Amino acid sequence: MGQQTISATFLKARIEKVDSFLAQWVYEAGIPFYAIDNNSFAQFCEAVGQFGVGYQPPSQYKLREPLLKAEVERTKKCLKKQEQEWASTGCSIMTDAWSDRKRRSIMNLCVNCKEGTTFLYSKETSDESHTGEYIFNYVDKCIEEVGPKNVVQVVTDNASNNMAAAELLKVKRPNIFWSSCATHTINLMLEGIGKLPKFKGVIEKANAFTIFIYAHHTTLALMRKATKKRDIVRPGVTRFATSFLTLQSLAEKKEALKVMVTSDEWGKSKWGPSSSKGKTPYATVLSISFWNGVSLCLKVFAPLVKVLRLVDGDRPSMGFVYGELQKAKQEIIEACMFKEAQYKPIFDIIDVSAEKPNGI
């Protein structure tokens, strides 16, 4: 028993020593903590253990040149199955333009097929004008690389410059479709519906209330006390998604917020109902029409948000999207109490977006 205890203690000390050196490297090099969960890191640790004493890590040059090139070649071999699928059943070219934290404009190109999505390349385009001709040339180069016979469609958002590029593609390659991204199209539906007078006022009041709360230390502290340290703003991937999640959050905390604005602490604060800036937020929280509006917004938007989440996943079939849109429209009819005057303006926006030649 004594020998086992000594061995266990010795092993524990060795593990702690290795962990300590690893932790130092992670902290000094600024390695993200989640990197520790990568399978490749686990494989590296196992390989070092099997190598034994005396392993010397590669130089910067070796990492930068020969090892990097070898990894690129290994990755290309792993993607051979996808490339074979391109030729077998066809593929889609997907392009996306975005800006990073340094406000540099980046354009990505990916290839999607039944076997999955492959990143092809990206390009910094900060100094370029994103005209239809520029986008067309960039995408057309990708089509040549993938193989014109393999490409079924090009998928982008439906910004005007992308639609101009679509016209150029139609002239050169009439057999390839140019389709708008379903996710972007549904986002536009939601934004369009959100601009209808019935919903716009509610969203603006909700946004104004949250801005007021987060703009002052006192109101923020009182809100977090009332909601048990839960925030009322939930960031989403798009501006509208943030608005929807915020409305959802406000609805969940409705009673807590009512208690907050009617409390003595709130009333005695410099931002209470007697102050010029505090009157509107106070009235908003206690307004029956506001909360009825929030409820209606959620009932109308939720079905489309559900479709948005589905198309943003791994079920991309066109028939599936249209089927889910029909279900969403039925739920919206029910939310509007089967009153055509209420749901028709909403359907007009949905139908115009869905029936565009370049739409979903």
N, C-alpha and C positions, 0 to 999 in steps of 0.2 A: 504493500500500500504506500509506504514511504517513497519507494523508487518511482511509482507512478505519479505521486504528488510533485516530486522534484522535476520529472520530465514535463509534466503539464505546466508547471511554473516557468521552466526554461523555454518551452514553446511559446507561451504567452508573451514572455519578454521579447523573443525574437520577432513575433508578429507585430508587437507594439513599436519596435524599432523600425521595421519596414514601413508600417503605417505612418510613422512620424516623418520619415524621409519623403514619402509620397505626398503627405499633406503639405510639407514645406514647398515642394516643387509646384503643387497645385496653386498655393497662395502666391508664391513669388512670380509665377508665369501667368497668373490671372486666368487659369483654366476654369471654365464653367463647371459647377459641381455635377451637373447632369451628365458630363462626359464620362464620369465613372461608371455609368450604367451601359455604355456602349459595348456591344459584343466584341468589337475589335480590341477594346482595351483588356477585356477578360482573356482573349486569346493571346495578347501580348504578355500578360502576367504569367500565363501558363507556359508560354514559350521560354520566357526568361528563367522560370523555375526549372524547366527541363534542361536548359543549357548549362545551368550550374554556375560555379564561381568563375569570375573573370570576364563576364560579358561587357563589352564596350559599346555604348550607343553610337549610332552613325553621326557623322559630321553634318554641319549645316549644308555643305555642298552636296553631300550624298542624299540628304532629304530633299534638297531643292531640285536636283537634276536626275540622276539615275533611278532613285527609288520612286520619284514622282512619275517619271515616264513609264516605269514598270507597272505602277498602280493604274495609270491611264489605260495601258494595254490590257491589264487584267479586267478592268471595268468594261472595256469594249467587248471582250470575250463573253462577259456575263450578259451583255445586251444583245448578243447574237440571236437569242430566241425571239426578242421583240422585233428585230429587223426581219427575221424570217416571217413573222406574223404580218408585217407591213405588206410583204409581197403576196401573202396568202389571202388575207381578208381585207386589206386596205387599212388606212390610218387617217388621223386628223392632225393637222398642224395647228397648234395653239400658240397665240402670241399675246403678250401682256406687257404694257408699259407702266412703270411706276417710278417713284422717287425715293431715294434712301434718306437717311438722317442728315446727310450733308447736302441734300437737295439736288443730288446728281440724278439725271434722268437715265433709267435703265430699261432696255427692252429685252425680254426673254422669249425664247422660242423652244417649245416642247413638242414632242410627237406622242400622240395617244393612240393605243390600239387595244385589242382584247386582252393582251398580256400585261397592260399597264402603261404608265406614262414615262417617257424618257426625256430627260433634259438634254437639249441639243447644244445650245450656246446662248450667251447673253452679250449685250453690247451697250457700252455707255454712249448715250445719244444726246448729251447735254448741249453740245455745240451744233446739233442738227435741227433743222425745222421738220417737225413730224407731219410732213405733207402726205397726201395720198400716194404720190409717186414714190416717195422715200420708203414708206411702209411696204408698198407693193414690191419694190426691188429687193428689200430685205427678206420678205416672205418668199418671193420667187426663187431667190438663191437657195433657201431652205428646201423648197420643193424639188429643185434640181438635185440637191444632195440626197434627199430621201428617195427620189425617183418619181417623176410625174405620174407614172402608171399606178403607183402605190397610194397616192393621195386622193382621198374621197372629198375632203372639205378642209377649209381654213376657218378656225373659230376665233373671233375677237369680240370686244364689246362693240356697241353700235354707235360709236362716236363718228362724227361727220368725216374725219380724215380716213378712218377705217372703211367707211362706206365708199369713199372715193377710190381707195385701193381696190375694193371689191369690183368696181366697174372696170378697172384696168385689167384685173385678173380674168374677168369674164371675156374680155377681148382676146387675150393671149391663150387662156386655158378654159374654154367654155364648158369642159366636162368636169371641172372642179367647182364645188359649191363654196360660197363664202357665207358662213352662218354667224349670227350673233350669239354670244354666250348666254345661255339660259339664266345663269345667276345674275348677270348684269341686267338682262331684260326684266326679270322679276323685281330686282331692286328699283328699276325705273318705274315699274307699276306701283310699288309701295310709295315711292316718293311722290308720284303723281296723285295718288289717292290722298296722301298726307297733305296735299295743297288744297284739297277741297275745303270750302269754308267750314263745313261741319266738323272737320278734324283738325284743320290748321290752327284754329283758336285754342283748342285743348292742348295741342302739342306746344304751342308758344307759351301758354300759361305754365305748363309743367316745366319747360326749360327755364322760364324766368324764375320760377320758385327754386329750382335746384341751383341756379346761378347765385341767387340771393343767399341761400343757405351756405354754400361753399365759399362765398366772398367774405364772410366775417367769422372770426374765431369764436365769438359767443354763440352765434346761431349754429355753427358746425358742432360745437361741443354739446349744445342742448339736443340737437338732432341725434347725435351718436348716443347720448344718454337715453333718449326716448326709444331708439331702435336697438338698444343693446349692442352698440358699436358696429351696426351694419350700415353700409353706405346706401344712399338712395340712387346714386348714379352707377350704372353698369356699362362699362365701355363695350362697344360692339365693333365688328370688322368694318362697318360702314356707318355713315352719319345717321341714316335712318334706323339701322339696327340698334344704335345707341339710344335713339329716341324711344323705340319700342321697348327695349329692356328697361329703360328708365320709367316709362309708364307702368310696366309690369311691377317694378320694384315699389313705386309709389302706391299702387293698388294693394300690394301685400302689406304695406306699412300704414295704410289709411288711418286706422284707429289710433296707432301710436303717434302719428303726426297731429291728429286732432287733439289728443291729450297734451301734446307738447305746446301747441299754440295757445291753449286755454289755461296753461299752468301759470302759477304766480311768478316763477322764474322768467318765463317768456314775457309776461306782462310788465315786469319791472325792468327788463333789459332796455337798452337804448334802441333796440330794433323791434320793440313791441308794437302792438296794434295802434298805439297812440302816436307813434313816430310817422313821419311822412313816407319813409321807405318801407316801413313795416306793415302799412295798411293793406296793400295789395296781396302780399303773401298770406297774411292772416285771413283775408276774405277768400282767397283761393282754396285754402285747406278746408274751410267751413262751408264752401259752396256745394250744394247738392247737385247743381247742374254741371259743375266741373267733374265731380266724381262719376256722374252718369255718363259724361262725355268720355272719361277715361275708360269706363267699362265698355262703351260702344266701340271705341278705338281698338281695344284689345280683341273684342269679338270679331271685328272686321279684318284686322291685320293678322291675327294669329293663324288663320288658314293659309294665307300667302307666305307667312314666315316659315310655316311648316314645309311648304313646297320649296322655299328657298334653301332650307337646310337639307332637304332630300336631294335636290339637284346639285348641291355643293358637295355631295358625297360621291359614292361609286355606283350610282344607278342612272346612267346618262341617256337611256333610250328615249327617243322623241315621243313615242306613243305613251310611255310612262309619264312624261312631263305633262302632256295634254290631259291625260286621265286624272292626274292629281289636281290640275287646274280646274277641271270640271267639278271635282269634289269640293275644292275650295270655294267655288262660286255658289254651290248649294249651301254650304255653311254660312256664307255671307248673306244669302237670301234669308236664312233663318235668323241671323243676327239682326237683320233689318225688319224683322217681324212680317216677312212676305210682302212688304210694301214696295211696289215697283219704283215709285218716285224716289225712294231712298237708295235702292241698290242699283238703279239704272246708271247714274253718273259713275259709279264705281266700275260697273261692267264695261262702260264705254272706254274707260282707261285700260282695263285689262285686255279687251278685245282689240283695240288699236295696236297695242304693243305686241300681242300674240300673233296678229294677222299680217304684220309687216312682211314684205318679201324677204327681208334679211333678218326677221325676228326668229323666235324659237320655233 
